[in-house]
Amino acid sequence: MKKIIPFLILILLFAFPVSADEIEVGTLLESEVTADTPLLMISDFSCPQINAGSTGTLSVIIINNGKADAENLKISYTGEEAVSSGASSVFVGTLEAGKTYEWKILLIARKESGGASLANIVFEYDHNGERVQTADSVTINIKEAPTQAEPEIDASMPRLIVTDISIPDGYLVPNESKTVKITIKNIAKTKSALNVLMTFVDASGEIKPDEENYTIANSIYAGKEFVWELPLTAANNASSSEHSCSLSFEFETYDGGGGSAAAEVAIPVRQPLKLDFSGASLPAKCTQNESVTANVTFMNVGKATLSNCRVSFESDAFEIGGSTLVGEVAPGESKTGSINFRAVKLGECTGTFILTYENEYGETFTEKVDVTSVIEEQVDYMENNPEEDKEAENKIKAMRWIFLAVGVVVGAGIGVGITYFIMDQKRRKIEEENL
């Protein structure tokens, strides 16, 4: 009879499997227990709540409540929501009747799990030459993990922008080389730019680099800057204005990718003002109280416009009515302004013509011309002596009689000549008729 009982237990175990949900702590799987049969069950267990995706330790105490020893005992753990993170079984050897065994298992809860989860503790042992298998179960509480957003993938690229441009004096002058400093910043938070190829181009072709129009920066890290020192020269005929120049960037990234960027920068060019003029002079001599006019001509021989051209005159020997506005003179053109003043101080005198003009940026330039002249006294005619006037009158009368006599003689001579000519013509006509 004793040999038949283990076989009956095995038949019942496989014929009527018990799920984990149907097993309670301390419930025996055998349908019949005899006095000399081992009876293995969980007498106690402890396991703190495990967070989903985290680990925890399960401690179980197994007791042999039977009257016989369980030989070659193997204890195994199986669970779906909380799995063993280490060894899932242990060999105990012989667990004598009435004795206990404590087993600690390190578990890890699946990330998607949550709530109460059943796990089976399976016992395998030898008894009376047969291998017997029984099981018990425990409940493990798993705290569901909070819903988390998917981690953001950094798909950004380096972002290169121009933050500053520095030019000596603030502008270029034709035919003069100046080193322009261009500051490029990578404003990306995490992505660095590698092997950055930077290229400079002026669409007008009037600003050119002294050497190559490109440079290469090994790297511009995220949040860092690179200063490109670029020597530039403006052409002789470069327009006096702000030139829109293009900067292009090509770069690589650490992940093997690459990209490009572009920017526009304004580089001012100033043509020097070139003025020629004429007419800024005084007559060598002038009379006191005489009005003098000077016609001053502004001639623009440069490539930039002369603005607010004005001529004025300063002298303590002349009364001056003020300055004269000539206005704007375009390149290659000329304009004349007249200025009037009156001589008041006798003798040698000096004065200064002042020519002022501006560039398109409002800066004023001045040309001065020093001149000299002599102011003479005005002649006032006094009243004549009566005797002198009478004598002069008599002389005039005498001259009149002389001219009259000469006229009579000349007139008489002409009359005689005409009469003789007429008589001679008649005589010749009569002679011709007689023939």
Protein Blocks (a to p, Z undefined) as FASTA:
>chain_A
ZZmmmmmmmmmmmmmccdfklpcehiafbfbdcfkbccdddfbdcdddddehiacddddd
dddfbfbdcehiacddddfklccfbdfbdcebjadehiacdddddddddfkbgcjddddd
dddddeehiacddddddddddddddddddddddfbdcddddfbdcdehhiacehiacddd
dddddfbfkbccehiacddddfklpaccfbbcbdcdfbacehiacdddddddddfklccd
ddddddddddddfkopacddddddddddddddddddehiacdfbdcehiacddddddddf
bfbdcehiacddddfkbccebdcdebjadehiacddddddddfbgcjdddddddddddfk
opacddddddddddddddddddddfklmmmmmmmmmmmmmmmmmmmmmmmmmmmmmmmmm
mmmmmmmmmmmmmZZ
